[in-house]
Amino acid sequence: MSRFARGNEVFFANPAVDIRYYLKGSQLKQLKLFKRKVWIADEHLTVYTPLSLPHKEKSDIAINLDPFYSTWQLKRLVRHVDRKRLVFFAGNPWDLPLLEEMKSSACTVYHCSDNFPALFSGDFAKQVVERERKVISLADVVITVSDSLYEKCLRLNSNTFLVRHGVDERFFYKGNAGIDCPADLSGVKGPRIGYIGSVDQLIDYPLLMKVIPALKDCSFVFIGTVDGMYKDKLNELLKNKNCFYLGEKNWQELPQYLFNFDVCIIPWVQNDFVCGCPLKQVEYLAAGKQTVVTKIFFDKSLAPGIMLSGDEDAFIGNIKRALANLPDAALSEKLSGLVTGWGWDAKTEEYSNIIEKTIELKQRMKSNRS
């Protein structure tokens, strides 16, 4: 969206945050409740964090009303925008009420990046399946990130396209340019095994509880947001003296940390939720880092940079093999080359072409009806 903001006015909505997150926090966090809207003037980009209703996990009423509450907030955000000039992106099935509200826009886009129904179970999973089916059918265009998601969406919407994940150009391998090591990472001895991303239900904690103690000469570094429900799991990992959590970082800072890792890991549980190539996988490779993963989805064209691990022994062995390859500038350059064409500038052009053609088609069909 920052690329689109170079020539357009862009409104970006973060995932909604429970108001209790602010009210039960420190005074500094409470002040953030009133600073949830940020305008980045240089990019014509407005970033907004909507609120979600409290007690969603306990109340059916709250969980059913929450999408409409989010819709109300986001409608107010774009109330001054001419709908005929608005391109609306929906990021998950939860956005159905908002997508219905924005149907009069120039173009509505459903960006299908994961298999969302697989994240839930029981009756709620059935609701998500039905909601996603409606979102796919209702959107003017559907953009997917993997073959399996493309095939699923194409069955419901013929105007479906495959555009794989992009990566910001600042992540690409810098060769021998020399990247300064951040202060909080410089005190962590190498070799450094790094993970950047959310610490949540996707992490395979039992796997890491075996891998980290088995590689005492390595330092395992975690950077990212911690889901409150998994804080205890992270604390268990941190009991290992060779495990470190460096907190959340601004997105612009991440390449500096990534360039100073030796090997990167994606220790996720195996499920049907992640059906697209994880964005962090592309960022790791762009930085020229060998990447050790569990049996998760990955784009076959990236196979030379991915070390697939079926169990903890394979995961440990792959980390050892990756470290044995270091240092190797030629290998890093080769890995970065795997995703050379995946930069966001190129991806934005793909998106723009698809959206422009969809708007033309929509206008032509409207003219034919009249």
C-alpha positions in Angstrom: 0.0 0.0 0.0 2.9 2.4 0.5 3.7 1.8 -3.2 0.2 2.7 -4.2 0.4 5.8 -2.0 3.1 7.3 -4.2 0.4 8.3 -6.7 -2.9 7.8 -4.7 -4.5 8.6 -1.4 -4.4 5.4 0.6 -6.2 4.4 3.8 -4.7 1.3 5.6 -6.6 -0.4 8.4 -4.6 -2.5 10.9 -6.3 -5.5 12.5 -8.8 -4.3 15.1 -7.5 -4.1 18.7 -9.6 -4.8 21.8 -10.1 -1.6 23.8 -9.0 -3.4 26.9 -5.5 -3.6 25.4 -5.2 0.2 25.9 -7.2 0.6 29.1 -5.4 -2.1 31.1 -1.9 -1.0 29.9 0.5 1.6 31.1 -0.3 5.3 30.9 1.8 5.5 27.7 -0.3 2.7 26.2 -3.6 4.4 27.3 -2.5 7.5 25.4 -2.1 5.5 22.2 -5.9 4.9 22.4 -6.2 8.5 21.1 -3.4 8.2 18.5 -4.8 5.3 16.5 -4.9 7.4 13.3 -1.6 8.3 11.8 -1.1 10.3 8.6 2.2 9.8 6.8 2.4 13.0 4.7 5.3 12.0 2.4 3.3 8.9 1.2 -0.3 10.2 1.3 -0.9 7.3 3.6 -3.3 7.2 6.5 -2.9 4.3 8.9 -5.7 3.6 11.3 -6.2 1.0 14.0 -9.9 0.3 14.6 -11.3 -1.0 18.0 -12.9 -4.3 18.4 -15.7 -5.0 20.9 -14.6 -6.5 24.3 -15.4 -10.1 25.4 -15.7 -11.4 21.8 -14.3 -14.7 23.1 -17.2 -15.1 25.6 -20.2 -13.5 23.9 -22.0 -14.5 20.7 -23.7 -11.1 20.6 -20.3 -9.3 20.7 -18.8 -11.6 18.1 -21.7 -11.0 15.7 -21.8 -7.3 16.3 -18.1 -6.7 16.0 -17.9 -6.8 12.1 -20.6 -4.1 12.0 -18.8 -2.0 14.6 -15.6 -2.2 12.5 -17.5 -1.3 9.4 -18.9 1.7 11.1 -15.5 2.9 12.1 -13.9 2.4 8.6 -16.9 4.0 6.9 -16.2 7.1 8.9 -12.5 7.0 8.0 -13.3 7.3 4.2 -16.5 9.3 4.5 -15.1 12.2 2.5 -13.9 10.0 -0.4 -15.8 9.7 -3.6 -16.9 6.1 -3.8 -16.7 6.1 -7.6 -12.9 6.7 -7.2 -12.4 4.3 -4.3 -10.6 0.9 -4.7 -11.4 -1.2 -1.6 -9.2 -4.1 -0.5 -10.6 -6.8 1.9 -8.0 -8.9 3.6 -10.1 -11.7 5.2 -13.7 -13.1 5.5 -14.3 -11.0 8.6 -14.6 -8.0 6.2 -17.8 -9.2 4.6 -20.1 -6.5 6.0 -17.6 -3.8 5.0 -17.3 -5.3 1.5 -21.1 -5.3 1.1 -21.1 -1.6 2.2 -18.3 -0.7 -0.3 -19.9 -2.5 -3.2 -20.6 0.8 -5.0 -16.8 1.5 -5.1 -14.9 1.7 -8.4 -13.4 -1.8 -7.6 -13.6 -4.2 -4.6 -10.7 -6.6 -4.2 -10.5 -9.6 -2.0 -6.8 -10.4 -1.3 -6.8 -14.1 -0.3 -3.4 -14.7 1.4 -4.3 -17.7 3.6 -6.8 -20.5 4.1 -8.7 -18.7 6.9 -11.4 -21.3 7.7 -8.6 -23.7 8.8 -7.7 -21.4 11.6 -11.0 -22.2 13.4 -13.0 -25.2 14.4 -16.6 -26.2 15.2 -19.6 -24.1 14.3 -17.5 -20.9 14.0 -15.4 -22.5 11.3 -18.6 -23.2 9.3 -19.5 -19.6 9.7 -16.1 -18.5 8.4 -16.4 -20.9 5.4 -19.8 -19.4 4.5 -18.6 -15.8 5.0 -15.5 -16.4 2.9 -17.6 -17.9 0.1 -19.7 -14.8 0.1 -16.6 -12.5 0.1 -15.1 -14.4 -2.9 -18.3 -14.3 -4.8 -19.1 -10.6 -4.1 -15.7 -9.1 -4.8 -15.1 -7.6 -8.2 -11.7 -9.2 -8.3 -9.9 -11.8 -6.2 -6.1 -11.9 -5.9 -4.5 -15.0 -4.4 -0.9 -15.8 -3.4 -0.7 -19.6 -4.1 -1.9 -22.2 -6.6 -4.3 -23.9 -4.1 -5.9 -20.6 -3.0 -6.2 -19.6 -6.7 -8.0 -22.9 -7.5 -10.4 -22.5 -4.5 -11.3 -18.9 -5.4 -11.6 -19.4 -9.1 -14.5 -21.9 -8.5 -16.5 -19.0 -7.0 -15.2 -16.0 -9.0 -14.0 -16.2 -12.6 -12.2 -12.9 -12.1 -9.5 -14.5 -9.9 -5.7 -14.0 -10.3 -2.5 -15.4 -8.9 0.0 -12.8 -7.7 2.6 -14.2 -5.3 3.9 -12.4 -2.3 6.2 -9.4 -2.8 9.2 -8.3 -0.8 10.4 -4.8 -0.1 13.6 -4.0 -2.0 15.4 -2.9 1.1 15.5 -6.6 2.2 17.7 -7.7 -0.7 21.2 -9.0 -0.1 23.7 -6.2 0.2 26.9 -8.2 -0.5 29.9 -6.9 1.3 28.4 -3.5 1.9 28.6 -4.0 5.7 25.4 -3.6 7.7 25.8 -2.3 11.2 24.5 -4.7 13.9 21.8 -3.2 16.1 22.9 -2.6 19.7 20.5 -5.1 21.3 21.6 -7.8 18.8 25.3 -7.1 19.0 25.4 -8.5 22.5 24.1 -11.8 21.4 26.9 -14.1 20.4 26.9 -16.0 17.1 26.0 -18.0 15.3 22.6 -16.4 15.5 19.5 -18.3 14.4 16.7 -15.8 13.8 12.9 -15.7 13.6 11.0 -12.5 12.7 7.2 -12.7 13.0 4.3 -13.2 15.4 4.8 -15.4 18.4 1.4 -17.1 18.4 -0.5 -20.3 17.7 1.5 -21.0 14.5 4.7 -21.6 16.4 5.6 -25.3 17.2 6.7 -24.8 20.8 7.4 -28.5 21.6 9.7 -28.6 18.6 11.6 -25.6 19.8 11.9 -26.9 23.3 13.9 -29.8 21.9 15.8 -27.8 19.2 17.1 -24.9 21.3 18.7 -26.9 24.1 20.2 -29.3 21.5 22.2 -26.4 19.9 23.7 -24.7 23.0 26.5 -23.1 20.9 23.8 -21.2 18.8 21.8 -18.2 19.9 18.1 -18.3 19.0 16.7 -14.8 18.5 13.0 -14.0 18.3 11.6 -10.6 17.1 7.9 -9.7 16.8 4.6 -9.3 18.4 3.7 -11.8 21.2 0.1 -13.1 21.4 -0.9 -12.8 25.0 -2.2 -16.3 25.0 1.3 -17.6 24.2 3.3 -15.4 26.5 3.9 -18.4 28.9 5.1 -20.5 26.0 7.7 -17.9 25.0 8.8 -17.6 28.6 9.4 -21.3 28.7 11.7 -21.0 25.7 13.5 -18.1 27.3 14.5 -20.3 30.2 17.2 -21.5 27.8 20.2 -19.3 28.2 20.8 -19.3 24.4 17.3 -18.0 23.6 16.6 -14.3 23.3 13.5 -12.2 22.7 14.2 -8.6 21.4 10.7 -7.3 21.3 8.8 -5.6 18.5 10.6 -3.6 16.0 9.6 -1.0 13.4 9.3 -2.6 10.0 12.0 -0.4 8.6 14.5 -1.7 11.1 13.9 -5.4 10.3 16.5 -5.7 7.4 19.2 -4.5 9.7 18.5 -7.4 12.1 17.9 -9.9 9.3 21.3 -9.2 7.7 23.0 -10.0 11.0 21.4 -13.4 11.4 23.4 -16.4 10.2 20.4 -18.7 9.6 16.7 -18.1 9.6 13.9 -20.4 10.8 10.2 -20.8 10.4 9.2 -23.3 13.1 5.5 -23.5 12.4 3.1 -26.2 13.2 1.8 -28.1 10.2 -1.8 -27.1 9.4 -4.0 -26.1 6.5 -4.1 -22.4 7.4 -0.9 -21.3 5.6 -1.5 -22.1 2.0 0.6 -19.3 0.6 4.3 -18.9 0.6 4.9 -17.0 4.0 6.1 -13.4 3.4 9.0 -13.9 5.9 10.2 -16.8 3.7 10.6 -14.4 0.8 12.3 -11.7 3.0 14.7 -14.3 4.4 15.8 -15.4 1.0 16.0 -11.8 -0.4 18.5 -11.2 2.4 20.5 -14.2 1.2 19.7 -16.3 4.3 19.4 -20.1 4.3 16.0 -20.9 5.8 15.1 -24.0 7.8 11.4 -24.7 8.0 9.0 -27.3 9.2 6.7 -29.1 6.7 4.9 -26.0 5.6 3.8 -24.7 2.2 6.5 -23.1 0.1 6.8 -22.2 -3.6 8.7 -24.9 -5.4 10.8 -22.3 -7.3 12.3 -21.3 -3.9 13.4 -24.9 -3.1 17.2 -24.3 -3.3 16.9 -21.9 -0.4 14.5 -23.9 1.8 15.6 -26.7 4.1 12.5 -28.7 4.8 12.4 -30.6 8.2 10.0 -33.4 9.0 10.8 -33.6 12.8 13.1 -32.0 15.4 16.1 -34.2 14.5 15.9 -33.0 10.8 15.4 -29.4 12.0 18.5 -29.6 14.1 20.5 -31.3 11.3 19.4 -28.7 8.8 20.5 -25.8 11.0 23.9 -27.5 11.4 24.2 -28.0 7.7 23.3 -24.4 7.0 25.9 -23.2 9.5 28.5 -25.4 7.8 27.9 -23.6 4.5 29.0 -20.2 6.1 30.4 -17.9 5.2 29.5 -18.1 1.5 28.9 -14.8 -0.3 28.2 -16.7 -3.6 25.5 -18.8 -1.8 23.9 -15.6 -0.4 23.8 -14.0 -3.8 22.2 -17.1 -5.3 19.5 -17.2 -2.6 18.7 -13.6 -3.1 18.5 -14.2 -6.8 15.7 -16.7 -6.3 13.3 -13.8 -5.5 14.8 -11.0 -7.7 11.5 -10.5 -9.5 9.5 -10.5 -6.3 10.1 -6.8 -5.4 7.0 -4.8 -4.5 7.5 -2.3 -7.3 7.0 -5.1 -9.8 4.1 -6.6 -7.8 2.4 -3.2 -7.6 2.4 -3.0 -11.4 0.7 -6.5 -11.5 -1.9 -5.3 -9.0 -2.5 -2.1 -10.9 -3.0 -3.8 -14.3 -5.5 -6.2 -12.8 -7.5 -3.5 -11.0 -7.5 -1.2 -14.1 -8.8 -4.0 -16.3 -11.4 -4.9 -13.7 -12.7 -1.3 -13.5 -12.9 -1.1 -17.3 -14.8 -4.4 -17.4 -17.2 -3.3 -14.6 -17.9 0.0 -16.4 -18.4 -1.7 -19.8 -20.9 -4.2 -18.2 -22.7 -1.2 -16.5 -23.0 0.6 -19.9 -24.3 -2.6 -21.6 -27.0 -2.9 -18.9 -28.1 0.7 -19.4 
